Amino acid sequence: MNPLDQPGPRWFTIPAHRPFLDDLAAGLIDALPGPEDTPGALLLVPTRRGVRALAESFLKAGTGRAVLLPQIRAVGDLDEGEPPFEPGDAALDLPPAIDPLRRRFELASLAARFDDQDRSAQHALSLADALAGLIDAAAIEEAPVLERLDGLVDLDLAEHWEKSAKLLEKALVAWPDRLRELGLMDVAERRVKLLDRLAEQWTNHPPQGPVIAAGSTGSAPATARLLTVVAGLPRGAVVLPGLDQELADSAWAGIEDQHPQDSMRRLLQTARIDRGQVREWRPRIDLAGRWRRRLVNEALRPADATADWLGVIAKLREEAEPGLDPFAAGLDGLTDITASSEDEAATVCALLLREALETEGQTAALVTPDQALARRVSARLARWGVNADSTAGTPLTRFAPGMLAQAVAGLVADPADPVARLAVLKNPLVRLNRTPEDLAAAREGLERWGLRGPRPRTPQALERRLTEAERKYSTGDLGPALALSRDLDAAIDLAVIPFAPQAPAHRAAEALTQALEKLCEGEGLLWAGPEGECLSRLLTGVIAHGEALPPVDAPGWLSLVQTLLNEETVRGAEAAHPRLHILGVLESRMIRADRLILAGLEEGVWPRGAAIDPFLSRPMRKTLGLPSPERRIGQSAHDFAQAACAPDVTLVSSARREGAPAAPSRWLWRLRTLAQGAQYRLPSRPELLDWAKALDQPGDYGPVRRPQPNPPVEDRPRLFSVTRIETLTRDPYAVWARDILKFFPLDRPDRMVEAMARGTAIHSAFEALGRRWNEGEPPAPEAMFETLYLEALAEEGLSEAALARERALAREAARWVAGFERRRRADGAKVHVEISGELVLQVDGVPHRLTAKADRIEVTRDHKGHVLDYKTGSIPTKKMVDAGFSPQLTLTAAILRDGGFDGITATHGSVSPGDLTYVRVTGRIPAGSEEVSKAAGPDSEAAAAAALEGIRDLLRSYLSPDQTYPSRTAPQFVKAYAGDYDHLARVFEWSTGGDGEEGGE
């Protein structure tokens, strides 16, 4: 019998194990055989995606025949003047719906106006989102929120909730007034009025043609009222998705808001229809599917009804046909896989999707609420060159336009940031009216000589650095780099102009747009493609509606831009495979593929925990007539139950998430428990986990041996500073890389400079003060040293925050240094600061030059030369000096003994070594100290001679062609932090591979 000709009201259901849209289309083709009936029929489905999918199901059901499609409309997308409304039907004269972005900004303005705690745009946006959700819930549920607000504030509440309630009251009273002022209307409220208008229209003037509402559970009261009207039309029908007609009446009566059938139970109550009056849309025998449906429904039955699961198991077996095990039949086609982590789960999902492509024509879909997991799966599919149609999309910040907008906003917040500058200049969209070749050449010069190392604080400091590099290092013409830097500053200035110090968000967005266009001038691709269109829509929206937001300063603007960009998703940027889909839970409703993969089945992910409402506690929501936060869990449970009844479905969960143990979803846990009660385990495919591990499994671990390069003897260096001798004794490989291969390390952009800057500044200040003191004690030497020290730190690029911390240390250090100078000069010693010396050593007839730059040498009246070395860190130990791994002072003394310091020899004649002293300055307690090195023996002249002889032996060994330059020969004396060439020597690899002590022989 034609379902549309049966006596009304007509309520139908398509069982959960059946493909909903395919059965619906096939049944309608049978029910509307005449070509004149089909175009006149109206189908109402919940979503736009459902509209497209149902049209495809009609074409499939036509089996190659030409099919005239009925009108298919989404219930959530109705408007006046469009079907099912006729022109002139909508007498409501409703105001237009407010633009979503404008609504968000307007609500943020209200929140900022009434929030005394935090008036920032970022905080206001977060409050606006919570406020919007509350307003929508009130409109959809038709809850009299405004009428009950007075009583809400009078409740005995905690201080936090009382403040929230007062803010909410002010905002909810002001919001309707603001909408009337704008001549606009909330989308949710407008939709409710349209649905009620349609229900009233069809009640008074019932359409005579077929009207079918399918796929909706009627969770909103207005939708439930409309469905009730549709079911009673002359040729109307309502088709429910997966109504459980076999659940016991006692269990049905005990359904609560977390149960998958809760929405439909409330719908039938609204329509005053008994569950037994609902018929199957296309009755058919499908034993395997029936028992899957029964197992899932029984597993998800109300908690109070699960006490007697053994009785349920016995009942299922009693109902089964002779010789048929309902559990074996129900579990056929179901697979349960538990991955060790979400990363492994993503690989398993990708393998399942890729496996589906091996069967011709087979379709597969991944359904998950976890967008991060969806993107991981997309990334893994890319290894096979497969791009699945994903509703998760890709964040705008992953595309060049989004990255550029974020980097420019970063430069507005911190114009001196070298990393942000490079992010802008290396963006593929940036041209600045240059050819790609000219831009690359200028950018390379600017990066190498201007932006690497400590950050330049001002454009003038950057220009000085480039000019100095061109003069000092013979870099070639850096004019193009300097011009590029100026053009970049001019473009960024466009984005900085509105801030003084704050700017309205819409003005900031206008300035950002101008800066982006200036940067991309000459390319024209900024707004091209889906990603460019997405950024254009966002900035246009902020320009049009951002005036409502609170003003922002530059850091606040960066935070706002990052928030807005991260919330934008780009879809359809690449062609997708027609047989693979990655869907969110909402998008997957009513859609069925040959293979379904349900992933993210961990508690807190699917289902998600109840949302935290910053405005309302649970009792407050109940007072206002709003549904409990758990109702959404029931709707999510229905989505899971529908999908889990598919013929071929895989349930994927993770044992750990973000490194912490994860609990399986309550639905998965119940399904496993029910199966275990019947002496079954959910079927699994352990080979998928093996494949997932094998995909990225490295080969056998075979670390390299310690590198020991052996260059020709004639290429080996003959010039060594005393510090390079120290490197040769500890890490010869570094000498080979730098002095033979000429590999010089590049500084990182925005390099942290505190430790190195402090040492450099101490040396610089000591040198300047020492030279001034040679002319007589200067006035206020403490203040002079403090000034010199802080100026040197600033020159080295130390941040303002770090300089503020250093001022106190500088003051203490200055007092100690002034006392040190007076004490050291009291006996009339002549002080030489930062003086250079050189000594030529003949090693087996081969000359080697040994150089030193002494921090300070004090020559006494008896021609003793005390050698001092300034330190801000630790001082070498006796063991290090005795072993020859810290020969700096002893070798400097040897050069002094042999007359290698020409400036001292010319002034004082022959000078013998005196004390070898480390001067440590910290500014802390104590502020400084002097430590005479006795590690090599009390006789410094003998120590110098011994050190020089040791160096001759060392250099002699490198005249042998058999001597190599091994990496880290003395790891216990190598600095704790990584050396400049450790990555090149692959130290971590060979030092963990059992090659002696950190690879020692």
Residue pairs with C-beta under 8 A, 6 or more apart in sequence:
2 30
2 31
3 10
3 12
3 27
3 31
3 237
3 279
3 281
4 10
4 31
4 32
4 210
4 212
4 235
4 237
5 235
6 279
8 231
8 232
8 233
8 234
8 236
9 228
9 231
9 232
9 236
9 271
9 273
10 231
10 236
10 237
10 238
11 231
11 237
11 238
11 240
11 268
11 271
11 273
11 277
11 278
11 279
12 237
12 238
12 239
12 240
12 278
12 279
12 280
12 281
13 239
13 240
13 241
13 242
13 243
13 245
13 278
13 279
13 280
13 281
14 20
14 23
14 24
14 239
14 240
14 241
14 242
14 280
14 281
14 282
15 242
15 280
15 286
15 289
15 290
15 293
15 645
16 241
16 242
16 244
16 293
16 296
16 297
16 641
16 642
16 645
17 286
17 289
17 290
17 292
17 293
17 645
17 646
17 647
18 282
18 286
18 289
19 592
20 214
20 215
20 241
20 242
20 590
20 592
20 642
21 50
21 53
21 54
21 56
21 57
21 215
21 590
21 591
21 592
22 57
22 60
22 61
22 592
23 281
23 282
24 54
24 57
24 212
24 214
24 215
24 239
24 281
25 54
25 57
25 58
25 60
25 61
26 61
26 282
27 281
27 282
28 38
28 41
28 43
28 58
28 70
28 210
28 212
29 38
29 58
29 61
29 62
29 67
31 210
32 38
32 41
32 70
32 210
35 68
37 209
37 210
38 67
38 68
38 69
38 70
39 68
39 69
39 70
39 71
40 70
40 209
40 210
41 70
41 71
41 209
41 210
41 211
41 212
42 70
42 71
42 73
42 83
42 84
42 207
42 209
42 210
42 211
42 212
43 54
43 70
43 71
43 72
43 73
43 212
43 213
43 214
44 73
44 74
44 75
44 84
44 211
44 212
44 213
44 214
44 216
44 230
45 51
45 54
45 72
45 73
45 74
45 75
45 213
45 214
45 215
45 216
45 590
46 74
46 75
46 76
46 215
46 216
46 589
46 590
47 74
47 76
47 586
47 587
47 589
48 74
48 76
48 77
49 587
49 591
50 74
50 215
50 589
50 590
50 591
51 72
51 73
51 74
53 590
53 591
54 72
54 214
54 590
55 69
55 72
58 67
58 69
58 70
59 67
61 67
70 210
71 83
71 84
73 82
73 83
73 84
75 195
75 213
75 216
75 223
75 226
76 191
78 84
78 85
78 191
78 194
78 195
78 198
79 85
79 194
80 89
80 90
80 92
80 94
80 194
81 87
81 90
84 198
84 207
84 211
85 198
85 201
89 201
90 194
90 197
91 197
92 193
92 194
92 197
94 185
94 190
94 193
94 194
95 179
95 183
95 184
95 185
95 190
96 183
96 184
96 185
97 184
97 185
97 186
97 187
97 190
98 106
98 179
98 182
98 184
98 185
98 186
98 187
99 541
99 544
99 545
100 187
101 538
101 541
101 542
101 545
102 541
102 544
102 545
102 548
103 132
103 186
103 187
104 125
104 128
104 129
104 132
105 128
105 505
105 542
105 545
105 546
105 547
105 548
105 549
106 178
106 182
106 545
106 548
107 127
107 128
107 131
107 132
107 135
107 171
107 175
108 121
108 124
108 125
108 127
108 128
108 548
108 549
108 550
109 124
109 548
109 549
109 550
110 128
110 131
110 170
110 171
110 174
110 175
110 178
111 123
111 124
111 127
111 128
111 131
111 167
111 171
112 119
112 120
112 121
112 123
112 124
112 127
112 549
112 550
113 174
114 167
114 170
114 171
114 174
115 123
115 124
115 127
115 167
117 123
118 124
119 550
120 550
120 552
120 556
121 505
121 549
121 550
121 551
121 552
121 556
121 559
121 560
122 556
122 559
122 560
122 563
124 549
124 550
125 549
125 560
125 563
126 614
127 167
127 614
130 613
130 614
130 615
131 168
131 171
131 615
133 611
133 613
134 145
134 168
134 613
134 615
134 616
134 626
135 172
135 175
135 186
135 188
136 186
136 187
136 188
137 143
137 626
137 627
138 145
138 624
138 626
139 186
139 188
139 189
139 192
140 188
140 192
140 220
140 221
140 222
141 220
141 221
141 625
141 626
141 627
142 192
142 221
142 222
143 624
143 625
143 626
144 624
144 625
145 172
145 624
145 625
145 626
146 172
146 173
148 623
148 624
148 625
149 165
149 168
149 169
149 172
149 173
149 624
151 623
152 165
152 169
152 620
152 623
152 624
153 162
153 165
153 166
153 169
155 165
155 619
155 620
155 623
157 165
157 617
157 620
161 616
161 617
161 620
164 614
164 615
164 616
165 615
165 616
165 620
167 615
168 615
168 616
179 185
179 186
191 222
192 220
192 222
195 222
195 223
195 225
195 226
196 222
196 225
196 226
198 226
199 222
199 225
199 226
199 228
199 229
202 211
202 229
202 230
202 233
203 229
206 233
206 234
206 236
207 233
207 234
208 234
208 235
209 235
210 235
210 236
210 237
211 230
211 233
211 235
211 236
211 237
212 230
212 236
212 237
212 238
212 239
213 226
213 227
213 230
213 231
213 236
213 237
213 238
213 239
214 238
214 239
214 241
215 239
215 241
215 589
215 590
216 223
216 227
216 238
216 240
217 240
217 241
217 263
217 264
217 267
217 635
217 638
218 224
218 227
218 263
218 264
218 266
218 267
218 270
219 263
219 266
219 267
219 631
219 635
221 270
224 266
224 267
224 270
224 271
225 270
227 238
227 267
227 271
228 270
228 271
229 236
230 236
230 237
230 238
231 237
231 238
231 271
231 273
239 281
240 264
240 267
240 278
241 589
241 590
241 638
241 642
242 260
242 293
242 638
242 641
242 642
242 645
243 261
243 264
243 275
243 278
244 252
244 260
244 261
244 297
245 275
245 276
245 278
245 280
246 294
246 297
247 261
247 297
247 301
248 305
250 305
251 301
251 302
251 305
252 261
252 265
252 275
254 302
254 304
254 305
255 261
255 262
255 265
255 302
256 262
256 302
256 634
257 627
257 628
257 630
257 631
257 633
257 634
258 630
258 631
258 633
258 634
258 637
259 265
259 300
259 301
259 302
259 634
259 637
260 300
260 634
260 637
260 638
260 640
260 641
261 638
262 631
262 634
263 634
263 635
263 638
268 274
268 275
268 278
287 321
287 324
287 329
288 329
288 330
288 332
288 333
288 647
289 645
289 647
291 316
291 320
291 326
291 327
291 329
291 330
292 329
292 330
292 331
292 332
292 333
292 334
292 644
292 645
292 647
293 330
293 645
294 316
294 326
294 330
295 316
295 326
295 327
295 330
295 331
295 671
295 674
295 675
296 641
296 644
296 645
296 671
297 641
298 309
298 312
298 316
298 674
299 667
299 670
299 671
299 673
299 674
300 637
300 641
300 667
300 670
301 312
306 312
306 670
309 673
309 674
309 677
310 677
312 674
313 327
313 674
313 677
313 678
316 326
316 327
317 325
317 326
319 326
320 326
320 329
327 675
327 678
327 680
328 680
331 675
331 680
331 682
331 683
333 646
333 647
333 648
333 649
334 644
334 649
334 650
334 651
334 682
334 683
335 649
335 650
335 651
335 682
335 683
335 684
335 685
336 650
336 651
336 653
336 668
336 672
336 682
336 683
336 684
337 348
337 650
337 651
337 652
337 653
337 684
337 685
337 688
337 689
338 653
338 654
338 655
338 664
339 345
339 347
339 348
339 652
339 653
339 654
339 655
339 689
339 692
340 654
340 655
340 656
340 689
341 654
341 655
341 656
341 657
342 370
342 372
342 373
342 376
342 654
342 656
342 657
342 658
343 376
344 654
344 689
344 692
344 693
345 373
345 599
345 600
345 652
345 653
345 654
346 373
346 376
346 377
346 379
346 380
347 380
347 692
347 695
347 696
348 652
348 688
348 689
348 692
349 366
349 368
349 373
349 377
349 380
349 597
349 599
349 652
350 377
350 380
350 381
351 688
351 691
351 692
351 695
352 364
352 366
352 595
352 597
352 650
352 688
353 364
353 366
353 377
353 381
353 386
353 388
353 580
353 597
354 381
354 384
354 386
356 362
356 363
356 364
356 579
356 580
356 594
356 595
357 364
357 386
357 577
357 579
357 580
361 579
362 579
362 594
362 595
363 579
363 580
363 581
363 593
363 594
363 595
364 579
364 580
364 581
364 593
364 594
364 595
364 596
364 597
365 580
365 581
365 582
365 583
365 588
365 591
365 593
365 595
365 596
365 597
366 374
366 377
366 388
366 581
366 582
366 583
366 597
366 599
367 583
367 584
367 585
367 588
367 596
367 597
367 598
367 599
367 643
368 374
368 582
368 583
368 584
368 585
368 598
368 599
368 600
368 606
369 584
369 585
369 600
369 605
369 606
369 608
369 636
370 599
370 600
370 605
370 606
371 392
371 584
373 599
373 600
374 390
374 391
374 392
374 582
374 584
375 390
375 392
375 394
377 388
377 582
377 599
378 387
378 388
378 390
378 392
378 394
378 582
381 387
381 388
381 580
386 577
386 580
387 574
387 575
387 576
387 577
388 576
388 577
388 580
388 581
388 582
389 576
389 577
389 578
389 580
389 581
389 582
390 571
390 576
390 581
390 582
390 583
391 571
391 581
391 582
391 583
391 584
391 587
392 569
392 582
392 584
393 569
393 570
393 571
394 569
394 570
394 571
394 573
395 402
395 565
395 566
395 568
395 569
395 570
396 402
396 531
396 534
396 535
396 538
396 565
396 566
396 568
396 569
396 570
397 403
397 406
397 562
397 565
397 566
398 570
399 531
399 570
399 573
400 427
400 428
400 429
400 531
401 429
401 516
401 526
401 527
401 531
401 532
401 534
401 535
402 531
402 534
402 535
402 565
402 568
403 423
403 427
404 424
404 427
404 429
404 430
404 516
404 519
404 520
404 526
405 512
405 516
405 535
405 539
405 561
405 565
406 561
406 562
406 565
407 420
407 423
407 424
407 427
408 424
408 492
408 495
408 512
408 515
408 516
408 519
409 495
409 512
409 557
409 558
409 561
409 562
410 417
410 420
410 423
410 558
411 417
411 420
411 421
411 424
411 492
411 495
412 492
412 495
412 496
412 499
412 512
412 554
412 557
412 558
413 554
413 555
413 557
413 558
414 420
415 489
415 492
415 496
416 455
416 456
416 457
416 458
417 455
417 750
418 451
418 452
418 455
418 456
418 749
418 750
419 749
419 750
421 451
421 488
422 447
422 451
422 749
424 430
424 488
424 492
424 519
425 439
425 443
425 446
425 447
425 484
425 488
426 443
427 519
429 519
429 520
429 523
429 525
429 526
430 439
430 519
430 520
430 523
431 439
431 519
431 520
431 521
431 522
431 523
432 439
432 484
432 487
432 488
432 491
432 518
432 519
432 521
432 522
433 487
433 521
433 522
434 442
434 484
434 522
438 480
439 484
441 480
442 480
442 481
442 483
442 484
443 481
443 484
445 466
445 475
445 476
445 478
445 480
445 481
446 466
446 478
446 481
446 482
446 484
446 485
447 749
448 475
448 746
449 465
449 466
449 469
449 470
449 473
449 475
449 478
449 481
450 456
450 462
450 465
450 466
450 469
450 481
450 485
451 462
451 749
452 746
452 747
452 748
452 749
452 751
453 747
453 748
453 749
453 751
453 753
453 797
454 747
454 750
454 751
454 753
454 757
454 796
454 797
454 798
455 749
455 750
455 797
456 462
456 464
456 465
456 797
457 794
457 797
459 485
459 486
459 489
462 485
463 482
463 485
466 478
466 481
466 482
466 485
467 478
467 482
469 475
469 478
470 476
470 477
470 478
488 519
490 518
491 515
491 518
491 519
492 515
494 511
494 514
494 515
494 518
495 508
495 511
495 512
495 514
495 515
496 511
496 554
497 511
498 504
498 507
498 508
498 510
498 511
499 508
499 553
499 554
499 557
501 553
501 554
502 551
502 552
502 553
502 556
503 511
503 551
503 552
503 553
503 557
504 546
504 547
504 549
504 551
505 542
505 546
505 547
505 549
505 550
505 551
505 552
505 557
505 560
506 542
506 543
506 544
506 545
506 546
506 547
506 549
508 546
508 552
508 557
509 539
509 542
509 543
509 546
510 543
512 539
512 561
513 539
513 543
516 526
517 526
520 526
525 532
526 532
526 535
527 533
527 535
527 536
529 573
530 570
530 571
530 572
530 573
531 570
531 573
534 568
534 569
534 570
535 568
538 564
538 565
538 568
542 564
549 560
552 560
581 591
581 593
583 591
585 606
585 636
585 639
586 639
588 639
588 643
589 639
589 642
592 646
593 646
594 648
595 648
595 649
595 650
596 643
596 646
596 648
596 649
596 650
597 649
597 650
597 652
598 606
598 640
598 643
598 644
598 649
598 650
598 651
598 652
599 652
599 653
600 606
600 652
600 653
601 651
601 652
601 653
601 664
601 665
601 667
601 668
602 653
602 654
602 657
602 662
602 663
602 664
602 665
603 662
603 663
603 664
603 665
603 666
604 662
604 663
605 657
605 665
606 636
606 640
606 665
607 632
607 633
607 636
607 637
607 640
607 665
607 666
607 667
608 632
608 633
608 636
610 628
610 629
610 630
610 632
610 633
611 629
611 632
613 621
613 629
616 624
616 626
618 628
618 629
621 627
621 628
621 629
622 628
637 667
640 665
640 667
641 667
643 649
644 651
644 667
644 671
650 685
651 668
651 671
651 682
653 662
653 664
653 665
653 668
654 662
655 661
655 662
656 662
663 669
664 672
671 682
672 681
672 682
675 681
675 682
701 993
703 989
703 990
703 992
703 993
703 994
703 995
704 986
704 989
704 990
704 993
705 990
705 993
705 995
705 999
706 966
706 967
706 968
706 985
706 990
706 991
706 995
706 999
706 1000
706 1001
707 733
707 966
707 967
707 985
707 986
707 990
708 733
708 964
708 965
708 966
708 967
709 733
709 736
709 964
709 965
710 961
710 962
710 963
710 964
710 965
711 736
711 740
711 965
712 961
713 958
713 959
713 960
713 961
715 740
716 740
716 958
716 959
717 735
717 739
717 740
718 846
718 847
718 848
718 849
719 848
719 849
719 851
720 728
720 848
720 849
720 850
720 851
720 955
721 850
721 851
721 852
721 853
722 850
722 851
722 852
722 887
722 888
722 891
722 892
722 895
723 888
724 735
724 739
725 850
725 887
725 891
725 951
725 954
726 885
726 886
726 887
726 888
727 734
727 735
728 735
728 954
728 958
729 884
729 885
729 887
729 954
729 969
729 970
730 885
730 968
730 969
730 970
730 973
730 974
731 967
731 968
731 969
731 970
731 974
731 979
731 981
732 964
732 965
732 966
732 967
732 969
733 965
733 966
733 967
733 968
733 981
733 985
734 979
734 980
734 981
735 965
736 965
737 743
737 980
737 981
737 984
738 744
738 980
738 981
740 965
743 981
743 984
745 980
745 981
753 796
753 797
753 798
754 798
754 802
755 872
755 873
756 796
757 792
757 793
757 796
757 797
757 798
758 793
758 806
758 872
759 870
759 871
759 872
759 873
760 792
760 796
761 789
761 790
761 792
761 793
761 796
762 789
762 813
762 870
762 872
762 921
763 834
763 855
763 870
764 788
764 789
764 792
765 785
765 788
765 789
765 792
765 817
766 817
766 833
766 855
766 856
766 870
766 921
767 833
767 834
767 855
768 788
769 778
769 781
769 784
769 785
769 788
769 817
769 821
770 821
770 831
770 833
770 856
771 833
772 778
772 784
773 781
773 821
773 825
773 831
774 830
774 831
777 821
777 822
778 784
781 814
781 817
781 818
781 821
782 811
782 814
782 815
782 817
782 818
783 814
785 810
785 813
785 814
785 817
785 818
786 807
786 810
786 811
786 813
786 814
789 806
789 810
789 813
789 814
790 803
790 806
790 807
790 810
793 802
793 803
793 806
794 803
798 806
806 923
808 923
809 922
809 923
809 924
810 923
811 923
812 923
812 924
812 927
813 921
813 922
813 923
813 927
813 928
815 927
816 921
816 926
816 927
816 928
817 921
817 928
820 919
820 928
820 930
824 831
824 858
825 831
827 860
827 861
828 860
828 861
829 858
829 859
829 860
829 861
829 866
830 858
830 859
830 907
830 908
831 856
831 857
831 858
832 854
832 856
832 857
832 858
832 859
832 901
832 903
832 904
833 855
833 856
834 853
834 854
834 855
834 856
835 853
835 854
835 857
835 901
835 903
835 904
836 851
836 852
836 853
836 854
836 901
837 851
837 852
837 853
837 854
837 892
837 895
837 896
837 900
837 901
837 902
837 904
838 849
838 850
838 851
838 852
838 895
838 900
839 849
839 850
839 851
839 894
839 895
839 898
839 900
840 847
840 848
840 849
840 850
841 847
841 848
841 849
841 850
841 948
841 951
841 952
841 955
842 848
843 952
843 955
843 956
843 959
844 956
844 959
846 959
848 955
850 891
850 895
850 900
850 951
852 888
852 891
852 892
852 895
852 900
854 867
854 868
854 869
854 892
854 896
854 901
855 868
855 869
855 870
855 919
856 867
856 868
856 869
856 870
856 919
857 865
857 866
857 867
857 868
857 896
857 901
857 904
858 865
858 866
858 868
858 914
859 865
859 866
859 904
859 907
859 908
859 911
860 866
860 914
863 908
863 909
863 910
863 911
863 912
864 911
864 912
864 913
864 914
865 893
865 896
865 904
865 911
865 912
865 913
865 914
866 914
866 915
866 916
866 917
867 889
867 892
867 893
867 896
867 913
867 914
867 915
867 916
867 917
868 917
868 918
868 919
869 888
869 889
869 892
869 917
869 918
869 919
870 919
870 920
870 921
871 918
871 919
871 920
871 921
872 920
872 921
872 922
875 918
875 920
875 931
876 885
876 886
876 918
876 933
876 935
877 935
878 934
878 935
879 935
880 886
880 935
880 973
881 887
881 890
881 933
881 935
881 936
882 935
882 936
883 970
883 973
884 947
884 950
884 954
885 970
885 973
886 973
887 947
887 950
887 951
889 916
889 918
889 933
890 916
890 936
890 940
890 943
890 944
890 946
890 947
891 944
891 947
891 948
891 951
893 913
893 916
893 940
893 941
893 943
893 944
893 947
894 913
894 944
894 945
894 947
894 948
895 901
896 904
896 911
896 913
896 944
897 911
897 912
897 913
897 941
897 944
897 945
899 905
899 910
901 911
904 911
905 911
912 941
913 940
913 941
913 943
913 944
914 940
915 932
915 933
915 940
916 932
916 933
916 936
916 940
916 943
917 930
917 931
917 932
917 933
918 930
918 931
918 933
919 928
919 929
919 930
920 928
920 929
920 930
920 931
921 927
921 928
922 928
936 943
936 946
936 947
937 943
937 946
957 963
967 981
967 982
967 985
967 987
967 990
967 999
968 974
968 985
968 987
968 991
968 998
968 999
969 1000
971 991
971 997
971 998
971 999
971 1000
978 987
979 987
982 988
987 998
987 999
990 999
991 998
991 999
993 999
995 1001
